[in-house]
Amino acid sequence: MPAPASAIVVGVGARNGLGAALCRRFAAGGLHAWAAGRTADRLAAVCDEIEGEGLAATAAVTDTTSEPEVLALFDRVEREGPPLEVVIYNAGNNQPVALAETTAEHFERAWRVGCFGGFLVGREAARRLGPRGRGTVIFTGATGSIRGKPPFVAFAAAKAGLRMVAQGMARELGPLGVHVVHVVIDGGIAGDRILKHFPRFAEAKGEDGLLALDAIADTYWQLHAQDRSAWTHELDLRPFKEEW
């Protein structure tokens, strides 16, 4: 049976990453998951896994910093998939660099992925969901969305900007019936990036010291399922032992 609606997840990488977990969760909820990211092989692996469970998923190679590619993504979903219902912006490129060593190119690249891409995706979601008066748009934020700390000045500036994109969208689209959410991920995520590249950090965090992928994905699903009489706009998620 074909899925009744589509969910676009922008920022899908490794199978053991948040983007992939979000694709799996929304596919399990009955939606057609469109996995958007830059690497074809990674997207194919995520979609193959989902389809192996008898669920619907399609890979869509997309550079979220390219306006033509974002337009093409939304046009393809509208043309080939069931009606669009959910859009999730999960792209990010957090790299620690001391302020004195931050080049203009690095700062702009962080902004393009962390903020500009979110604007492009959010705008296209608004153009399609707004006139229909329904749908959910979720932006993945970070600690840097609300607190700037070294050596993440460029990343924090981008994420703070994305937070304002989400807030402005929520105020404009909420009265039309579109639920816009900004989720602050305040802590490390138990995915490939940390587990493979920073194993000592993960070990130091101890049991349940990192956010579990499926737990985050379940929360995104719950946000999508909220009754419109009690919508959440901003939500922060952190492990129980995280200092804040």
N, C-alpha and C positions, 0 to 999 in steps of 0.2 A: 504494500500500500504506500503510495507516495506521501511524503511529508506535507502537512498542510501549510507550512510557512518556512521561510528561510531565516537563518542567523548567520551574519557575516562576522568572523573573528579576524581582525587585522593584527598581525604580530604573532604569527605561529612559527615556531622554530622546531626545537627538538621534541621528540615524542614524550620525553619526561620534562616538559615545560608547561608553564601556565596556559599559553595559547592552545596547546594540544589538549590539555585537560578541559578547557572551556569548550572546545569543539566536541569532545566526547560527551560532556554533560548536556549540552543543548541538543545534540543528536539523540541522546538517551531520552530526552524530554519530548522527542517526537518531531524536532525541527530538522530541516536540511542544513547541515553545517557547511559553510563556505570557508575553507581555511586559506587565509591570505598571508603571504609572506614573501621573502625574497629568494628562498632556496627551493627549487623544484623537488629535489630528492627528499628533503625533510617533509615537505607538504604531502608528497605522495605516500610516505611512510605513515603519517598521521591518518590520512584518508583511507588507506588500505586497512588499517587496524579497525577503524570505525565501520567500514563496509563489511569487514569480516564478521562483525556482530549483527549483520543484517540491517544496519542503519544507513542513513543517507549522508554522504559527504562529498565535496568536490574541492580539488586543489585549484587555487587561483594565484599564480605568481604575480606579485604586486609590489612595486616600490611606493610606499605610502607617502614619500616626499615628492612624488611626481604627480602633478594634477591630471595629466592625460591618463595615467595608469589607474588612478583612483576613480576617475569618471568611467573608464572602461570596466572596472570591477563592478561598480553599481549597475551599469547598463547591462552587463552580462547576467548578473543575478536577476534583474528585472525581466530579461529576455528568456532565460533558460530555466529559472527556478520557480518554485512556488512564491507567493507574495512575501515581500520582505517584512519581518516583524522585529528582529533584534539586530543591533549593530554594536560590536564591542571593539574598542580601541585599546590594544594591549602592547603596542610597539614601544620600545625603549632602548637606550644605548648607554647605560650607566658605566662610565669609566672614570676612575679617580685620577685627577690631575691637579697639582698645586696651582693656585691662581697665577703666580708669576710665570709658570710654565705653560699656561693655557694659551694656545694660539687662537687667532681669530677663526681659523678654519675649524678647529675643534669646537669652539663655542657655537658657531653657526650650525655645524653638523648635529650637535646635541639638540639645538633648538628645532632644526628641521624634523628630526625624528620624534622628539619629545613633545613638540607643540604644534608646529606647522602641519605635520601629517594628521594630527588630531583635528585641527581645524578643517582640513580638506574632507576627512571622513565624516566629521560632524555636520558639515554643510550639506554634503550629499545625502546624509541620512535625513536632515531636516527637509530638504527639497522633496523627498519621497514620502516620508512618514507624516510630516506636518499636514498636507492636504487630506490624508486618510484619517487623521484624528486618532491614531493608535500607534503602539510600538514602544520599544525600549532601547535606549542608547546608554551604554556603560563605558566609562573611561577608567583605565587602570592608572591610579596615581601611586605615589611613593612617599616615604618620609620627607623627601626633598620638596614635595608639593607644599608643605606647610612650614618647613624649617630648613634654612640654608646653612650648611656646615661644610668646612673644608674636608677633603679635597674634591668636593662635588659641586662647585659653584655653577658650572655650565649646566649640569644635569638638573640642579635645583631650580635654576632660572627657567629652564624649559618646562619642568613639571609644574611649577607655580603658574606659568602661563597657560598650560593645559587645564589647570583647575579653573581658571577664569573663563576659558572657552566653555567648559562644562557648566559653570554657574550661569553664564549668560544664556546658554542654550536652554537650560532648565526653566529659566524665567520666561523665555520667549515661547517655548514649545509646550511647557506644562499645561497652560490653559487650553491648548489645542488637543490635549489628550495623549501627548508623548512623554513618557517617563524618562528623564535624563538623570543619570547617577554618576557620581565621582567616588571611587573606592580608593582609600589611602592604604596601601600595603606597607605597614610600619613594622618591618622586620625582614629577615632573610627567608627566602622560599626554598623548600626542599625539592629543588629540581636539579637538572644537570649542571647548570652554571655554578652553583655552589658545591654540590656534592662531588663533582668531578674536578673542578679547578681550585676549590678552596676547602679541601676535606678537613683540614685542621680547624678551620672556623666552624664547620658543621659539627665536628666532634666536641668542640668547646661549648657549643650551645646545649648539648645534652638532649635528653629525651623530650620530644615535643617543643624544642627550642626554636624550630623553624616552622614556618607556615606550611601545612600539608596542601599539596596541589588540589586534591579532590575536595578538601574542606573549603578552599577559596572558591572553587567552581560551583559547589553547592550553594554558597552564599550568593553568587551572581544569579543563579537560577531562582533563588528565593526573592531576590530583588525584582527580577522580571515578573514573578508571579504575584507581587504585592497588589492588594486592592487599591484602586486609585483614591480612595478616601483616606488612605494613610501611607502615602509614598515617602520613601527615604530619598533625599538628594545626596547627602554625603555620609559615608560610613568608613570607619577606620577598623582595620583588622590587624591583630598582632598576636604572637604567642603569649600564653598566660604569664610567662616569666620575663617578657620583654620589658625593659625599663623605658619609661616615656615621661 
